[in-house]
């Protein structure tokens, strides 16, 4: 977790696994750190976070990660959830990408996933409905519940509601207190330098200097 002092600004929640995969596959494998170990995912993920800090000025950023082996409520609802998923699977579409491609708003994404399905997570979706069909239904009816109320997919209604719940963030999940804090740019810069990631270290060092001037 990284917390930035910025009152009355947004709290950003990030799917850590998704963006780590995106960073890993989006940067050359020739990017290495100390000991000739891979560093593309580290550099890409760090650059993503820095862009978010600079563009959004959030009061805090929470990064969530999948557990390894521990079942969640999603697995209890759908035992095959994420079964057979590999770390190098094609990346799941991100929310800005969904809106750009299909015209679906961010708050419609769980309904969109329920109707379209999610092959990477083994969520079946509505029979015979692909991405464009799911988006068209939501542009017409706005929500999955409205789609079902209109008499669509009566035999699949219970399953589609279950898929929507699986695609929805668990609002009851415990969160730690999130007081505003000053980001530790100097410590991050030192760690990057220790790993021989000098360009990243320089970028973090500049943020540390800027932060010291502003305080």
C-alpha positions, -999 to 999 in steps of 0.1 A, spaced: 0 0 0 12 35 -8 -5 65 8 -2 101 -4 -11 131 16 -39 148 -4 -72 156 15 -105 152 -3 -90 133 -31 -99 99 -45 -90 65 -30 -78 43 -59 -82 5 -57 -60 -14 -82 -60 -51 -93 -24 -58 -86 -22 -92 -104 -38 -78 -136 -14 -48 -139 16 -70 -129 8 -93 -158 4 -63 -181 37 -49 -170 55 -82 -173 42 -88 -209 44 -52 -220 81 -46 -213 112 -64 -228 125 -93 -208 160 -78 -212 152 -54 -184 171 -69 -155 179 -61 -119 208 -70 -96 218 -106 -99 206 -108 -135 170 -113 -123 139 -101 -141 127 -66 -135 102 -58 -163 72 -63 -141 87 -42 -113 96 -13 -135 63 -14 -154 42 -16 -123 62 12 -106 58 34 -137 20 27 -137 17 37 -100 37 68 -106 15 79 -135 -16 74 -114 -1 95 -85 9 123 -109 -24 123 -129 -50 116 -102 -33 129 -70 -51 103 -49 -52 104 -11 -43 67 -11 -38 38 -34 -48 3 -24 -33 -26 -44 -51 -60 -41 -35 -93 -49 -50 -128 -54 -43 -154 -28 -24 -185 -37 -44 -216 -28 -68 -199 -4 -104 -201 -17 -126 -170 -18 -163 -164 -19 -160 -165 -57 -147 -201 -56 -175 -211 -33 -201 -197 -57 -184 -211 -88 -160 -240 -80 -144 -237 -114 -135 -200 -110 -101 -193 -124 -95 -231 -129 -66 -238 -152 -56 -202 -154 -20 -196 -161 1 -165 -154 7 -160 -191 -30 -160 -201 -42 -130 -222 -49 -100 -200 -85 -94 -190 -98 -61 -205 -94 -31 -182 -124 -8 -174 -112 22 -197 -108 -4 -225 -143 -18 -220 -158 17 -223 -137 25 -254 -146 -7 -272 -182 -13 -262 -196 19 -246 -202 3 -212 -198 25 -181 -175 14 -153 -204 7 -129 -219 -17 -155 -188 -39 -157 -201 -66 -133 -233 -68 -153 -213 -69 -185 -191 -97 -172 -221 -117 -161 -237 -115 -195 -206 -118 -216 -187 -142 -194 -150 -142 -186 -131 -171 -203 -99 -164 -183 -118 -170 -150 -141 -197 -163 -173 -176 -159 -197 -189 -186 -220 -159 -191 -253 -159 -209 -256 -185 -237 -251 -171 -271 -241 -136 -258 -207 -121 -267 -191 -88 -258 -210 -67 -283 -243 -84 -274 -237 -79 -237 -229 -42 -243 -260 -38 -265 -282 -52 -238 -268 -29 -211 -272 1 -234 -308 -8 -238 -317 -19 -202 -289 -4 -182 -286 -32 -156 -286 -70 -155 -317 -69 -133 -336 -49 -158 -325 -73 -186 -340 -102 -165 -371 -82 -156 -378 -78 -193 -380 -116 -196 -346 -122 -211 -327 -154 -201 -354 -168 -177 -337 -202 -174 -304 -186 -166 -315 -159 -143 -302 -175 -111 -268 -182 -127 -264 -148 -142 -271 -132 -108 -244 -155 -94 -219 -145 -121 -227 -108 -114 -220 -113 -77 -187 -130 -86 -177 -101 -108 -186 -75 -80 -161 -63 -54 -168 -77 -20 -178 -46 0 -177 -65 33 -139 -72 29 -120 -58 58 -98 -28 51 -72 -12 73 -75 24 84 -62 48 57 -48 79 72 -31 103 48 7 99 49 37 112 31 49 88 4 84 73 12 99 82 -22 134 82 -7 131 47 5 117 35 -28 146 53 -46 171 36 -24 156 2 -30 155 7 -68 192 18 -67 200 -13 -46 185 -34 -74 205 -15 -100 173 0 -115 190 33 -119 164 51 -142 136 42 -118 157 52 -89 164 86 -105 127 92 -111 118 83 -75 146 105 -63 132 135 -81 98 129 -65 116 127 -31 133 161 -37 100 176 -49 82 163 -19 108 177 5 105 212 -11 67 211 -8 68 202 29 
